[in-house]
Amino acid sequence: MTSMTDPRRSGNSDPTLASHRSAPLQEQYEGRVLSLVIRDLAAVAPTASESIVMALVADVWRQAEEHLAKAGRTGWAHISWFVQNAIATFAHNIQMAGC
């Protein structure tokens, strides 16, 4: 699963990824974040594509970057909340699209 989030192996050409503040956290928690996104997404969108999963994972790391910029630190408690927030936002957007 690492290859899905590793820009060197996934085809992601973003040269700035390594310079992001969350890079050490991504190395430490990427598997846990991916697993949690997949597990929680299955409850709201069981047929979600890999691209949706990866977009949600990217949103989690975007939120982590924003939090790091404001607070200067973050950990698993925050990251797991960012996963929940990304899933909730996705579920809300699906519901609004269906209206």
For each residue, the residues with C-beta under 8 A, 3 or more apart:
1: 4 5 31 34
2: 5 6 9 30 31
3: 6 9 10
4: 1 10 34 50 54
5: 1 2 10 26 30 34 54 57
6: 2 3 9 10
7: 10 12 13 14 17
8:
9: 2 3 6
10: 3 4 5 6 7
11:
12: 7 17
13: 7
14: 7 17
15: 18
16: 19 20
17: 7 12 14 20 23
18: 15 23
19: 16 23
20: 16 17 23 26 61 65
21: 65 68 69
22: 25 26 61 64 65 68 74
23: 17 18 19 20 26 27
24: 27 28
25: 22 28 29 64 74 79
26: 5 20 22 23 29 30 33 61
27: 23 24 30
28: 24 25
29: 25 26 32 33 76 79
30: 2 5 26 27 33 34
31: 1 2 34 35
32: 29 35 36 76
33: 26 29 30 36 37 57 60 61 79 83
34: 1 4 5 30 31 37 38 53 57
35: 31 32 38 39
36: 32 33 39 40 80 83
37: 33 34 40 41 53 56 57 60 83 86 87
38: 34 35 41 42 53
39: 35 36 42 43
40: 36 37 43 44 83 84 87
41: 37 38 44 45 48 52 53 56 87 90
42: 38 39 45 46 48
43: 39 40 46
44: 40 41 87 90 91 94
45: 41 42 48 52 90 91 94
46: 42 43
47:
48: 41 42 45 52 53
49: 52 53
50: 4 53 54
51: 54 55
52: 41 45 48 49 55 56 90
53: 34 37 38 41 48 49 50 56 57
54: 4 5 50 51 57 58
55: 51 52 58 59
56: 37 41 52 53 59 60 83 86 87 90
57: 5 33 34 37 53 54 60 61
58: 54 55 61 62
59: 55 56 62 63 82 86 89
60: 33 37 56 57 63 64 79 82 83 86
61: 20 22 26 33 57 58 64 65
62: 58 59 65 66
63: 59 60 66 67 82 85 86
64: 22 25 60 61 67 68 74 78 79 82
65: 20 21 22 61 62 68 69
66: 62 63 69 70
67: 63 64 70 71 74 78 82
68: 21 22 64 65 71 72 73 74
69: 21 65 66
70: 66 67
71: 67 68 74
72: 68
73: 68
74: 22 25 64 67 68 71 78 79
75: 78 79
76: 29 32 79 80
77: 80 81
78: 64 67 74 75 81 82
79: 25 29 33 60 64 74 75 76 82 83
80: 36 76 77 83 84
81: 77 78 84 85
82: 59 60 63 64 67 78 79 85 86
83: 33 36 37 40 56 60 79 80 86 87
84: 40 80 81 87 88
85: 63 81 82 88 89
86: 37 56 59 60 63 82 83 89 90
87: 37 40 41 44 56 83 84 90 91
88: 84 85 91 92
89: 59 85 86 92 93
90: 41 44 45 52 56 86 87 93 94
91: 44 45 87 88 94 95
92: 88 89 95 96
93: 89 90 96 97
94: 44 45 90 91 97 98
95: 91 92 98 99
96: 92 93 99
97: 93 94
98: 94 95
99: 95 96
